[in-house]
Structure formats: structure tokens, C-alpha cells
Amino acid sequence: MTTTGDGPGDAGTSAAAGLVLVIEDEPQILRFLRVSLASHGFGYLEARTGRAGIEAAALRAPDAVILDLGLPDLDGLEVVRAIRGWSAVPILVLSARGQEQDKIAALDAGADDYLTKPFSVGELMARLRVALRHAARSAAEGSETAVFSVGGLRVDLARRQVFVDDREVRLTPNEYKLLATLVQHAGKVLTHRQLLKAVWGPTYLTEVHYVRLYMGQLRHKLEADPARPRYLRTEPGVGYRLVAGA
């Protein structure tokens, strides 16, 4: 079934990879995403307005949401905030708005990732899989009792220990708190403001140089080549991402 008017519709929703809700009003993009998602094993549900998308997210409980910011009735940021009010479903934003400030606003509102149009199917599917893995891991772990591992990096959140290639690395309290925040959101872009609030508190939201300084220190302690980091990736002008697979 496909959409009519602004209501939600679906096709092939019983797919093994999960159900993806697409909130988009451009017919060409909808067709492209419908075919791309189906070819990668995803079920498909679409809504062509923000209000229909919010309703579909509530009624159908999708495994992920792909959202365009330029909708006919609501700004996409309003949709992100509305869904985030009651759901932790991964939200990937697609938009023609390519400015850094637009990306920051979407991520600060609660989106998990951001792709600028035009985009490649390969990159979209890779980021979708990362978002789904992060959501599954968060649901399974539920607390700071997990051990996070990627490549040679291992972080034991319960014992507050960090290892690189089985060698324990000593971190300062703020270095550890910054790394733990990234671990808890592995694979997701965190903005400078999100990291500042989590590590230093809400009164430090303009002190971007704190994040840059401590990220540099972390890279020197954790990366084989700090200039070409394997684990701690920069999203230029936006923030940082700890890779979920390396």
C-alpha cells in the first residue's frame, strides 16, 4: 500500500532488517528510497507531511525514521522534537540544507545523524545500520554495566577502565567522562553543545575549545596516529563521533 494525500502508507513492512518510516514530500525521493530500502531488506512506511509522520511513528512503532526537514506543514525540527518526546527511535535527517548550523540544530533537537542531499545509497544504508546497531545495543545494555569494544579499544564502563590493545590507559576524570559519553552514543554524531552539557554542565555551552582540547588529549592517548584517528572522528563544524565499527 502507498500513501494517498498526506496520510501514512507502507509496502513490504514484514522485512527482516526492520521497518523504516520515511517522512518526505518529494515523490522522486520517495520512490528512490522505497526501492533502495526494499533492496537492502527493510520494510517501508511513508508519510508526506510532518503531522502524518508523527502519527505514523506513534501508531506503527518503526525501527528507524528517515526525515526530510523541508516538509509542507511543519519544520522537520518540530517533528524530531515531537518524536523525541516519547521515543528513542533512530532518526536520520535528509535535507538540502547543508549549512553546519542546520546540522547542529537537527542533532541538538535529537536526530541521530544527518545527510545532505544529494546522497549516496551506500552511505545512507551504512549510517542506517549504524543507528540501528546503536539503538539495539542501548536497549540491550540499559545501564553502565557494559563493556564497549571496537578494534583495539575497550572501555569498561562499570569499572571505569580503558584499554588499547590490552594495555590500560589512564585518563583524567574529564577525559574519561568525555569518552564515556561518546561510548554511550557510539556511532552517533554528538554536537559540541551536547558534549559540553554532558561533561562540563549547562553553564559551559559556549566553551567549544574545551571539547577540542580534551578530544586532542584523548586522541594522543587512544589513537595510534592522532592526526588520522581511527576511533574518534571529527564531524567538521558540528562535533564528534565514536565509530561503532572499525
Helices and strands as residue ranges (DSSP letters): E 9-11, E 19-23, H 27-39, E 43-47, H 50-60, E 64-68, H 76-84, E 91-95, H 100-109, E 113-116, H 121-141, E 147-150, E 153-156, E 161-164, E 167-168, H 173-184, E 190-191, H 192-199, G 202-204, H 208-222, E 232-235, E 239-242
